[in-house]
Amino acid sequence: MSKSKIAVFDQRALTPDQKRRFEELGEVTFHGFNPDITGDEYYELVKDVDIIASTKAGLRDAYPKLHDVFVTIPFVSAAFLDLELLRRNDVTVANAPGANRHAVAEWAMTMTLLLMRNLWGQINADGIELERGLPVLTRSLFDSKMTVLGAGNVGRRVAELATAFGMKVTIFHRGDNLFDAVRDADVVVNALPLNNSTRGILNQKFFGQMKRGSYFVSVGCEAIIDDTALVSALDSNHLHGAAVDPASINVGDTHDPVYQSLKDHSKILATPHIAYAAGKSIEHGTDIMIDNIKAWLDGKPQNIIN
């Protein structure tokens, strides 16, 4: 029986053990990282393989041409793929749930600390606001209320970390009343997945229902949020501050107009889709890809999303 042909892209972070595990699964070709690879160039490298383990570069442009292949990605979101088109083309896609949950949750808690303690305005400051000769008091996370939107891997991890800080945490699940969930929260963390039920759900009415003077932190796709409504809530002082890592933009793209519009607002802490960017996220995502391939070859597919 012939071995499956496997194409692995972006081997920068592969450990020796991971490379060995890939090679045990079939006839493997490793391709280096090329952020500028075109869809045509990518397709030429994968047109004869059975399995593709890939990041977004190249795949996002070449995927409509793919047929009869198993694709696994090392992260959670596959919003850049038309999963229904791929299903019709007999392309099965698996993702890596939980690969980035620790890093993204750490980002969310870091931003919560910066916002609630106003640390971003006081780090390396030449002067700070005083009240009767003393620093203006900020809010402690301890005994404050947090609502986490989304009960997935990231949402649950944020809740664990916030609880460790002594926060009173509520997790919003599908079917709960959204407005009731956020009405008394000092900080709301958006970790919702993008789907038909969440697209545009965080709109003007939503921000209006949040507690006056509260904070909004988001690690979700921008399509979930009405940016105009968020800015309006900040400008009217209904919300005190926000932090956003827009997952819809290309990683690290500081020229993206969405990122540019966020970072230029005085009450928003914005990062260019880097919340996940810790070495352990990459390592864990690769391990899950390898496990996905083994499960597929064993006839027990896992983490299938289409």
Secondary structure, DSSP 8 states (H G I E B T S, - for coil): ----EEEEE--TT--HHHHHHHHHHSEEEEE---TT--HHHHHHHHTT-SEEE--STTHHHHGGG--SEEEE-SSS--TTS-HHHHHHTTEEEE--TTTTHHHHHHHHHHHHHHHHTTGGGTTT-S---EETTEE-----STT-EEEEE--SHHHHHHHHHHHHTT-EEEEE-TTS-HHHHHTT-SEEEE----STTTTT-B-HHHHHHS-TTEEEEE-S-GGGB-HHHHHHHHHTTSEEEEEE--TTS-TT-TT-HHHHHHHTSTTEEE-SS-TT-SHHHHHHHHHHHHHHHHHHHTT---SB--
